[in-house]
Amino acid sequence: AFASIRSVLWCHWAMVRKKGSLILCGAVLFVAWNALLLLFLWGRPPIGRLGDGGGAEPGAGEEWQAGKGKRGGANGLAGEVIRLAEEVESELETQKKLLKQIQSHRSLWEQSKDFRKKEAEDIKEKKDESKEPQPLPQLPTVAGNEMIEQNKQVPVITNSPPKQDKESDSDKPMDKNKVDLTNPSPQTVIPILVIACDRVTVKRSLDKLIQYRPSVELYPIIVSQDCGHADTARVIGSYGSQVTHISQPDLSNIPVRPDHRKFQGYYKIARHYRWALNQVFHTFGYSTVVIVEDDLEVAADFFEYFRALYPILLSDPTLWCISAWNDNGRDGLVDPGKPDLLYRTDFFPGLGWMLMKEVWAELEPKWPKAFWDDWMRHPEQRKERSCIRPEISRTMTFGRKGVSLGQFFDQYLRYIKLNTEFVPFTKRDLSYLVREHYDKDFDKEVYSAPLVKVEELQPGGSLQGLGPFRVQYSSRDSFKVLARNLGVMDDLKSGVPRAGYRGVVSFVSRGRRIYLAPPEGWTKYDTSWS
């Protein structure tokens, strides 16, 4: 009996450990059960109807004992053997049924196991399919947009952009001469387009944008990624619905002439910009956009700055962009006590800038194949229009890695000062930036300043006071010499100095306001000064 019980326990343990041994367990259980059964039946009373006394009928126990005593001998033994055989046969039938049940349950278990395995495989396949880019319907071709005509694949949009509210009075077409310049257009949606490629440090840029963003609905963030860099894509994807992630579909190399092979990166950047801006204006349908790159960190009042200046850009046809960048914004060249000081500039700064849909419609058909930022500075594109720039930059670049191989970053960009004091621009009257007001006051401020020599501004010079002072140049070479001596950037693009307006560059030198200016009566730029 002990051996039988041990066999039963072993069988139970085996079934727990491995369901595949179910048949073996059944066989062991069968043998053990019959051994136990024989021992049990040997000592039980004859088969009959179970009564209250535990025997076949009332008094059956006593009759069994009496029978044993009376009959004894061979006849009693033969009868007992027959009785045991009949009971064993009955129990064997029961065990046969039990084995059939075990077999049927094993079959059902195998079927259930196969079903669960197939179900798990189906779920995995569905997940894999959901990760694959799903093509969207073909976008309509924009007149002159060669890239959309060439690219049959359309953008992959992983997160839908926030829907704009119903058109309000502030969103309706406006007469540019009747715009309320004190109204920051609170209902106008201003999307932020982040141009990304293969920098996983885009996280730093996105973290600041999301941290300072005052409204998800009014400032949707669209991250357009080129290069197909998987790690960068994962970083962008980790933000979920906080951003909209789109992917530039054409990752092929661009045919260039042999001497431009080293500039392949610049060609791809221009292609990406064109594609991304078309998505913003034609696919998403926005009327304006602020463009930043994946290596820019923004200031706390970045959104406030663009919100306040949007009506100025909308109203003044002599403006074509708003920029958050000061090319001469290095610490020591700006006045830290005037974070609210703004300028007009004829030099296109980039590096965090606002563009209107109407201007893009003008630029897109003739968009260059490479070096798009310098192309923007050509007279044919600028058309004597200006941008707004701050005294203290609202963006700062941290991206040494790039197509310029870090040279420009090490020399200039790393030293740009980022504004740290929040300025409530939307509560300020910024109408002074409109050209008809600005030019008169600007010329008066510059040319009423005392004319001094650069030597007087050097340490040990006899010059007293905080200025402003004016230093005059008369040629390309004299500008470059003076700029280097005073620590400002000396390069010119189509004759326009960086951060310059009407030929004048405003900056601070050793605590004094300085205007590096052409002679009074300036009329236009000399495009040969480059």
Summary of the structure (lengths in Angstrom):
residues: 530
radius of gyration: 43.2
end to end distance: 107.2
largest distance: 149.0
contacts: 1523
relative contact order: 0.08
helix: 46%
strand: 14%
